[in-house]
């Protein structure tokens, strides 16, 4: 689902100025007595009506001041985006046909990274997970690793060898069997309206999903590397989150459903 991922406020209205308190015209104001030596005190340049200040427009910020603030705003926006990407929502790019017709190549999906802190995955969920059995971990320098992490999180690049997107078919303890393309979970046929019209009629199983593992399959069963083959079971700790919406291209924007 995916970057996928993925996976954007107007200026605040100016407040009205409160009118100044109106002085009582009949009230007398006590004036400070002049200095005893007869010297004249200079007028307060900041007082209303002082010479040279009446009618003068308030100073405005110059362009230089705005330019100085721009890097701070940019840094704040970047930090906020990284926090959201790390803990809440991440965009993923769909690189293959394993989930067609639900997801097409080039789609970008948003993945909820928080949801499985409140409940475990459920049958029918579209999930993104990391390579469950990595054999070679690519070495990247710090700048390269940061750039890859950032662009992948924004859904503008992808690493097909690192992250996968599939649908949950079996939970820990479930008995999964496929007969002529029909999936049975604990002896009950699974309704799958999301499947690709090109049906897969191969048999599989039965198997029992181990503890803390998931059995996953792609919606395009004839063209999906999933738990039936080398991918095997998916450990809970490899699950990134649940894909819940397609955000790109505009013509395909919509929610992802479990059934």
Secondary structure, 3 states (H helix, E strand, C coil): CCCECCCCCCCCCCCCCCCCCCCCCCCCCCCCCCCCCCCCCCCCCCCCCCCCCCCCCCCCCCHHHHHHHHHHHHHHHHHHHHHHHHHCEEEEECCCCCCCCCCCCCCEEEEECCHHHCCCCCCCCEEEEECCCCCCCCCCCHHHHHHHHHHHHECCCCCCCCEEEEEEEECCCCEEEEECCEEEECCEECCCCCCCCCCCCCCEEEEECCCCEEEEECCCHHHCCCCCCCCCCEEHHHEEEEEEEEEECHHHCEECCCC
